[in-house]
Amino acid sequence: MFEDIIAQLESMGVDFEEMPEQNSLSVNVSQMDKTQLIEVLNMVYSMGMTVGQLDESVMMIGNPTPVESEPDLEPVAEEETEEDAAQMAALDEAMSGM
């Protein structure tokens, strides 16, 4: 997932650490100059990644969190009451008269 970013960071001589359990990459910012920092930020955003933390010592790069889909809900079975049965019978009768 971070192969392109890793290759670019290595070519720039920037220290980083992969953190697969957190699905992120930690970049050592303290050894970078401003030009390198801007290049890395532009690269990260152009690849669709996000920066979760950025301070004078570290930059955390990760994929945007996917939007969780709504859980599949099971329909609730309602018990049919006498009133429901009467309404259905009246509806059936009305429909048959059309």
Secondary structure, 3 states (H helix, E strand, C coil): CCHHHHHHHHHHCCCEEEEHHHCEEEEECCCCCHHHHHHHHHHHHHCCCEEEEECCCEEEEECCCCCCCCCCCCCCCCCCCHHHHHHHHHHHHHHHCC
